[in-house]
Amino acid sequence: AMSKSMLEVEKLRKERKMVLGRIVSEEYIIYFIFLAIVLTINEVLLPQVLSEQKSNISLEEVKVIVQHLVVIQSVFSGLILGKMVEGNIIAGLKHSGIKLVIGLTVFTLGSYLI
């Protein structure tokens, strides 16, 4: 009975690891989709809208706000992912760091990509 329980526990651990790996993959895919949408809005839509309207807001001011949005999304989604996957918000710091580097790199190089 004890060996059967141990096998069952090991099976559940493997299942959990697979599910959590899928969650991490899905979260990063969602994050890349978010970056693509933000980059498209920032580089294509906003310049057109701001050029057509008489506005006191400059394009550079809006780009700074959008960059802050990317930073906020990166930090908090990374922390939440760490809590979901590893059960610890502090463990999410690595995901936050990875997302920050990716997000700021994409945001910085985005004007050259589009």
Backbone as CSV, one residue per row, in Angstrom:
resi,resn,N_x,N_y,N_z,CA_x,CA_y,CA_z,C_x,C_y,C_z
1,ALA,0.828,-1.197,0.000,0.000,0.000,0.000,0.869,1.258,0.000
2,MET,1.996,1.197,0.716,2.875,2.362,0.799,3.546,2.636,-0.540
3,SER,3.982,1.611,-1.233,4.641,1.806,-2.531,3.640,2.310,-3.571
4,LYS,2.399,1.831,-3.449,1.360,2.304,-4.365,1.096,3.793,-4.156
5,SER,1.077,4.217,-2.904,0.883,5.638,-2.589,2.041,6.474,-3.121
6,MET,3.244,5.973,-2.965,4.425,6.687,-3.444,4.396,6.830,-4.963
7,LEU,3.982,5.780,-5.655,3.876,5.847,-7.113,2.817,6.863,-7.536
8,GLU,1.709,6.875,-6.807,0.632,7.822,-7.102,1.092,9.266,-6.873
9,VAL,1.823,9.499,-5.800,2.347,10.837,-5.508,3.319,11.271,-6.603
10,GLU,4.176,10.381,-7.013,5.142,10.692,-8.074,4.422,10.996,-9.394
11,LYS,3.381,10.243,-9.677,2.596,10.472,-10.887,1.941,11.854,-10.838
12,LEU,1.393,12.218,-9.683,0.762,13.532,-9.528,1.783,14.665,-9.665
13,ARG,2.984,14.471,-9.152,4.042,15.484,-9.289,4.401,15.706,-10.752
14,LYS,4.515,14.625,-11.509,4.841,14.744,-12.928,3.725,15.464,-13.683
15,GLU,2.478,15.124,-13.354,1.331,15.773,-13.986,1.322,17.264,-13.685
16,ARG,1.557,17.597,-12.433,1.565,19.003,-12.011,2.665,19.774,-12.744
17,LYS,3.825,19.174,-12.868,4.942,19.826,-13.550,4.590,20.087,-15.016
18,MET,3.931,19.130,-15.666,3.517,19.300,-17.056,2.506,20.439,-17.194
19,VAL,1.523,20.457,-16.314,0.488,21.494,-16.371,1.100,22.863,-16.131
20,LEU,1.984,22.964,-15.148,2.600,24.250,-14.842,3.508,24.714,-15.979
21,GLY,4.179,23.800,-16.636,4.985,24.159,-17.798,4.135,24.728,-18.911
22,ARG,2.970,24.153,-19.093,2.035,24.648,-20.107,1.522,26.040,-19.728
23,ILE,1.261,26.254,-18.446,0.802,27.570,-17.988,1.860,28.633,-18.254
24,VAL,3.115,28.309,-17.955,4.204,29.261,-18.195,4.310,29.573,-19.685
25,SER,4.239,28.549,-20.519,4.313,28.757,-21.974,3.168,29.635,-22.464
26,GLU,1.975,29.352,-22.010,0.813,30.143,-22.416,0.951,31.586,-21.970
27,GLU,1.436,31.801,-20.764,1.600,33.155,-20.235,2.586,33.960,-21.083
28,TYR,3.694,33.339,-21.482,4.665,34.049,-22.308,4.121,34.306,-23.715
29,ILE,3.337,33.383,-24.258,2.703,33.614,-25.558,1.741,34.793,-25.473
30,ILE,0.954,34.840,-24.411,0.030,35.957,-24.196,0.806,37.264,-24.069
31,TYR,1.939,37.221,-23.390,2.754,38.420,-23.223,3.298,38.902,-24.571
32,PHE,3.730,37.982,-25.419,4.219,38.373,-26.750,3.093,38.969,-27.595
33,ILE,1.899,38.431,-27.465,0.746,39.001,-28.174,0.476,40.412,-27.668
34,PHE,0.525,40.599,-26.351,0.369,41.928,-25.748,1.397,42.898,-26.322
35,LEU,2.661,42.475,-26.386,3.717,43.341,-26.913,3.474,43.692,-28.377
36,ALA,3.022,42.718,-29.151,2.752,42.980,-30.570,1.631,44.005,-30.728
37,ILE,0.590,43.880,-29.924,-0.530,44.824,-29.992,-0.077,46.212,-29.564
38,VAL,0.650,46.288,-28.451,1.123,47.581,-27.959,2.073,48.224,-28.968
39,LEU,2.948,47.434,-29.528,3.902,47.961,-30.511,3.180,48.487,-31.756
40,THR,2.189,47.761,-32.220,1.421,48.198,-33.390,0.664,49.486,-33.092
41,ILE,0.022,49.536,-31.939,-0.694,50.759,-31.555,0.279,51.926,-31.456
42,ASN,1.413,51.674,-30.822,2.392,52.726,-30.561,3.049,53.252,-31.833
43,GLU,3.321,52.377,-32.769,4.082,52.777,-33.951,3.214,53.082,-35.174
44,VAL,1.998,52.575,-35.208,1.153,52.764,-36.391,-0.056,53.640,-36.086
45,LEU,-0.833,53.238,-35.099,-2.103,53.910,-34.836,-1.927,55.283,-34.186
46,LEU,-1.137,55.365,-33.124,-0.993,56.632,-32.406,-0.439,57.764,-33.260
47,PRO,0.601,57.540,-34.064,1.072,58.655,-34.895,0.004,59.188,-35.844
48,GLN,-0.823,58.289,-36.396,-1.893,58.732,-37.294,-2.944,59.528,-36.551
49,VAL,-3.359,59.025,-35.389,-4.407,59.695,-34.613,-3.927,61.056,-34.132
50,LEU,-2.714,61.125,-33.610,-2.213,62.390,-33.083,-1.921,63.404,-34.189
51,SER,-1.594,62.936,-35.378,-1.325,63.876,-36.473,-2.623,64.459,-37.035
52,GLU,-3.708,63.705,-36.943,-4.988,64.169,-37.468,-5.719,65.100,-36.511
53,GLN,-5.428,64.999,-35.228,-6.131,65.809,-34.241,-5.223,66.914,-33.736
54,LYS,-5.836,68.028,-33.416,-5.101,69.106,-32.766,-5.065,68.771,-31.282
55,SER,-3.920,68.366,-30.808,-3.814,67.891,-29.432,-2.633,68.548,-28.743
56,ASN,-2.760,68.720,-27.440,-1.665,69.262,-26.641,-0.681,68.175,-26.240
57,ILE,-1.021,66.939,-26.538,-0.170,65.813,-26.160,0.729,65.465,-27.344
58,SER,2.016,65.362,-27.067,2.935,64.999,-28.139,3.049,63.477,-28.243
59,LEU,3.531,63.036,-29.379,3.709,61.597,-29.611,4.722,61.019,-28.625
60,GLU,5.750,61.770,-28.314,6.773,61.292,-27.381,6.207,61.100,-25.977
61,GLU,5.308,61.984,-25.552,4.673,61.833,-24.237,3.833,60.554,-24.188
62,VAL,3.124,60.291,-25.244,2.296,59.083,-25.309,3.186,57.844,-25.317
63,LYS,4.296,57.884,-26.041,5.205,56.739,-26.083,5.800,56.443,-24.710
64,VAL,6.077,57.482,-23.927,6.583,57.276,-22.561,5.508,56.608,-21.701
65,ILE,4.274,57.042,-21.859,3.174,56.432,-21.096,3.017,54.961,-21.476
66,VAL,3.085,54.665,-22.760,2.959,53.278,-23.217,4.138,52.448,-22.716
67,GLN,5.327,53.031,-22.688,6.491,52.317,-22.156,6.285,51.994,-20.674
68,HIS,5.718,52.918,-19.929,5.411,52.645,-18.527,4.392,51.519,-18.397
69,LEU,3.435,51.488,-19.312,2.451,50.405,-19.331,3.132,49.058,-19.517
70,VAL,4.109,48.990,-20.405,4.843,47.742,-20.645,5.610,47.330,-19.390
71,VAL,6.229,48.294,-18.712,6.979,47.986,-17.487,6.042,47.455,-16.408
72,ILE,4.923,48.126,-16.205,3.958,47.697,-15.185,3.431,46.294,-15.493
73,GLN,3.056,46.058,-16.739,2.554,44.740,-17.143,3.612,43.668,-16.920
74,SER,4.850,43.960,-17.268,5.939,42.988,-17.118,6.143,42.612,-15.663
75,VAL,6.230,43.611,-14.798,6.518,43.354,-13.383,5.390,42.565,-12.729
76,PHE,4.175,43.047,-12.873,3.083,42.405,-12.144,2.669,41.057,-12.731
77,SER,2.715,40.908,-14.046,2.381,39.593,-14.602,3.462,38.572,-14.248
78,GLY,4.711,39.009,-14.155,5.781,38.107,-13.720,5.604,37.659,-12.280
79,LEU,5.243,38.606,-11.399,5.017,38.256,-9.993,3.846,37.286,-9.842
80,ILE,2.783,37.543,-10.586,1.609,36.656,-10.518,1.951,35.275,-11.059
81,LEU,2.721,35.224,-12.137,3.122,33.936,-12.700,3.949,33.150,-11.692
82,GLY,4.852,33.821,-10.990,5.643,33.147,-9.957,4.772,32.592,-8.851
83,LYS,3.768,33.354,-8.448,2.848,32.893,-7.401,2.043,31.685,-7.883
84,MET,1.579,31.734,-9.121,0.775,30.624,-9.654,1.594,29.352,-9.805
85,VAL,2.797,29.481,-10.343,3.576,28.307,-10.708,4.374,27.762,-9.532
86,GLU,5.029,28.648,-8.804,5.921,28.189,-7.750,5.378,28.453,-6.347
87,GLY,4.220,29.091,-6.272,3.597,29.323,-4.981,4.241,30.434,-4.167
88,ASN,5.067,31.263,-4.829,5.803,32.284,-4.107,5.941,33.514,-4.998
89,ILE,5.517,34.650,-4.488,5.605,35.875,-5.280,7.061,36.226,-5.568
90,ILE,7.933,35.992,-4.611,9.352,36.302,-4.799,9.931,35.504,-5.973
91,ALA,9.459,34.289,-6.158,9.914,33.475,-7.298,9.512,34.115,-8.614
92,GLY,8.497,34.954,-8.585,8.056,35.641,-9.788,8.999,36.741,-10.238
93,LEU,9.952,37.100,-9.389,10.903,38.148,-9.766,11.708,37.760,-11.009
94,LYS,12.014,36.471,-11.139,12.763,36.057,-12.334,11.911,36.222,-13.586
95,HIS,10.617,35.905,-13.493,9.723,36.097,-14.641,9.557,37.595,-14.928
96,SER,9.463,38.391,-13.875,9.369,39.842,-14.060,10.603,40.370,-14.771
97,GLY,11.765,39.910,-14.342,13.014,40.351,-14.964,13.096,39.961,-16.424
98,ILE,12.727,38.723,-16.711,12.754,38.246,-18.103,11.793,39.070,-18.960
99,LYS,10.580,39.280,-18.441,9.591,40.038,-19.202,10.008,41.499,-19.364
100,LEU,10.632,42.074,-18.350,11.113,43.453,-18.466,12.154,43.584,-19.568
101,VAL,13.110,42.679,-19.574,14.163,42.725,-20.599,13.558,42.562,-21.988
102,ILE,12.677,41.578,-22.143,12.040,41.349,-23.442,11.192,42.561,-23.840
103,GLY,10.356,43.022,-22.912,9.446,44.131,-23.214,10.171,45.411,-23.575
104,LEU,11.179,45.775,-22.791,11.894,47.016,-23.082,12.731,46.897,-24.347
105,THR,13.260,45.712,-24.608,14.008,45.509,-25.851,13.088,45.636,-27.059
106,VAL,11.950,44.972,-27.003,10.987,45.054,-28.108,10.498,46.492,-28.272
107,PHE,10.212,47.144,-27.150,9.710,48.511,-27.200,10.763,49.457,-27.779
108,THR,12.006,49.274,-27.383,13.097,50.127,-27.860,13.383,49.896,-29.339
109,LEU,13.403,48.631,-29.741,13.708,48.308,-31.135,12.477,48.315,-32.034
110,GLY,11.317,48.509,-31.436,10.059,48.401,-32.175,9.925,49.347,-33.338
111,SER,10.432,50.554,-33.183,10.296,51.507,-34.274,11.117,51.068,-35.489
112,TYR,12.137,50.257,-35.261,12.925,49.735,-36.381,12.291,48.492,-37.002
113,LEU,11.441,47.799,-36.207,10.821,46.573,-36.689,9.603,46.840,-37.579
114,ILE,8.908,47.917,-37.279,7.664,48.190,-38.025,7.905,49.269,-39.051
